[in-house]
């Protein structure tokens, strides 16, 4: 968890530094142009290129290990030699592709869902008078729903690519995974993928289409709990507003 927070912090910092020293916009204005969209996505690409080495996973659990391992992988020091360890150039494209596509899909869906919810709320207000509690919920809750829908759709759509990406990242490292079929042992990673295309073809030939969705049950559980938290939050927020009114 500590490493996750560090990576998120470095992501924001790197994006801010790149936007300060380049003309690439960090945010897209309402009156956007194709050039601004292209420059904004280019900024995202540079950010993901800069940070992707921090996603390399090893068995050391120190809070700063994600950064140290990434730097060591870049300069070629402190990383155990392995013929199966893919070069960084082979990992840049799938990592940046996943990050940019995830950002595009989530942004589009978020704005679309938020537009529909606000229009629905506006029409309901015109049709009938609403209580102050409902007005407060309508002011803040659609944003949470839009973020939830955007994250869910982008994770589901890009899950096959994420599977490929994770397999390429951990190949050649000392990573072990749980044997979810038997449940009482761990398994080492012994793959021999040569790159993104070889990984996709190998998974399709040896594991079939469902091989790209291994572990998808965890995503279902994650967003089920997320939806439950949103519903509980809505109930608590409505109760607090009602008591205050």
SULRA-V494952 format. One record per backbone hydrogen bond with DSSP energy under -1.0 kcal/mol. NH is the residue of the N-H (numbers start at 1). CO is the residue of the C=O. E is the energy in kcal/mol with one decimal. If there is no record, write none. Layout:
((NH | CO | E) (NH | CO | E))
This chain:
((5 | 1 | -2.1) (6 | 2 | -2.1) (7 | 3 | -2.6) (8 | 4 | -2.2) (9 | 5 | -2.4) (10 | 6 | -2.8) (11 | 7 | -2.3) (12 | 8 | -2.1) (13 | 9 | -2.4) (14 | 10 | -3.1) (15 | 11 | -2.3) (16 | 12 | -2.2) (17 | 13 | -2.4) (18 | 14 | -2.5) (19 | 15 | -2.0) (20 | 16 | -1.6) (21 | 17 | -2.0) (32 | 30 | -1.4) (37 | 33 | -2.2) (38 | 34 | -2.4) (39 | 35 | -2.5) (40 | 36 | -2.5) (41 | 37 | -2.4) (42 | 38 | -1.9) (43 | 39 | -2.0) (44 | 40 | -1.9) (45 | 41 | -2.2) (46 | 42 | -2.3) (47 | 43 | -2.2) (48 | 44 | -2.6) (49 | 45 | -2.3) (50 | 46 | -2.1) (51 | 47 | -1.5) (52 | 48 | -1.5) (54 | 51 | -1.9) (55 | 52 | -1.6) (56 | 53 | -1.3) (65 | 62 | -1.3) (68 | 64 | -2.3) (69 | 65 | -3.1) (70 | 66 | -1.2) (71 | 67 | -2.3) (72 | 68 | -2.5) (73 | 69 | -2.2) (74 | 70 | -1.8) (75 | 71 | -2.3) (76 | 72 | -1.1) (77 | 72 | -1.7) (85 | 82 | -1.0) (90 | 87 | -1.1) (91 | 88 | -1.1) (92 | 88 | -1.5) (95 | 91 | -1.7) (96 | 92 | -2.9) (97 | 93 | -2.8) (98 | 94 | -2.2) (99 | 95 | -2.3) (100 | 96 | -2.8) (101 | 97 | -2.4) (102 | 98 | -2.4) (103 | 99 | -2.0) (104 | 100 | -2.6) (105 | 101 | -2.8) (106 | 102 | -2.3) (107 | 103 | -2.2) (108 | 104 | -2.4) (109 | 105 | -2.5) (110 | 106 | -2.3) (111 | 107 | -2.2) (112 | 108 | -2.3) (113 | 109 | -3.0) (114 | 110 | -2.3) (115 | 111 | -2.0) (116 | 112 | -2.1) (117 | 113 | -2.6) (118 | 114 | -2.3) (119 | 115 | -2.1) (120 | 116 | -2.5) (121 | 117 | -2.5) (122 | 118 | -2.4) (123 | 119 | -2.3) (124 | 120 | -2.0) (125 | 121 | -1.9) (126 | 122 | -1.7) (127 | 123 | -1.9) (128 | 124 | -2.1) (135 | 131 | -2.2) (136 | 132 | -2.1) (137 | 133 | -2.1) (138 | 134 | -2.6) (139 | 135 | -1.0) (140 | 136 | -1.2) (141 | 137 | -2.8) (145 | 141 | -2.1) (146 | 142 | -2.6) (147 | 143 | -2.2) (148 | 144 | -2.2) (149 | 145 | -2.6) (150 | 146 | -2.4) (151 | 147 | -2.3) (152 | 148 | -2.5) (153 | 149 | -2.5) (154 | 150 | -2.1) (155 | 151 | -2.1) (156 | 152 | -2.4) (157 | 153 | -2.7) (158 | 154 | -2.0) (162 | 158 | -2.4) (163 | 159 | -2.4) (164 | 160 | -1.9) (165 | 161 | -2.5) (166 | 162 | -2.6) (167 | 163 | -2.0) (168 | 164 | -2.0) (169 | 165 | -2.1) (170 | 166 | -2.1) (173 | 170 | -1.9) (175 | 173 | -1.3) (177 | 187 | -2.8) (179 | 185 | -2.6) (180 | 178 | -1.4) (183 | 179 | -3.0) (187 | 177 | -3.2) (189 | 175 | -1.2) (199 | 195 | -2.2) (200 | 196 | -2.3) (201 | 197 | -2.4) (202 | 198 | -2.5) (203 | 199 | -2.3) (204 | 200 | -2.2) (205 | 201 | -2.2) (206 | 202 | -2.8) (207 | 203 | -2.3) (211 | 208 | -1.3) (212 | 209 | -1.5) (213 | 210 | -1.2) (216 | 213 | -1.9) (218 | 215 | -1.3) (220 | 216 | -1.8) (221 | 217 | -2.4) (222 | 218 | -2.5) (223 | 219 | -2.5) (224 | 220 | -1.9) (225 | 221 | -2.4) (226 | 222 | -2.0) (227 | 223 | -2.4) (228 | 224 | -2.1) (229 | 225 | -2.5) (230 | 226 | -2.2) (231 | 227 | -2.3) (232 | 228 | -2.5) (233 | 229 | -2.7) (234 | 230 | -2.3) (235 | 231 | -2.1) (236 | 232 | -2.7) (237 | 233 | -2.8) (238 | 234 | -2.5) (239 | 235 | -2.2) (240 | 236 | -2.5) (241 | 237 | -2.3) (242 | 238 | -2.3) (243 | 239 | -2.3) (244 | 240 | -2.1) (245 | 241 | -2.4))
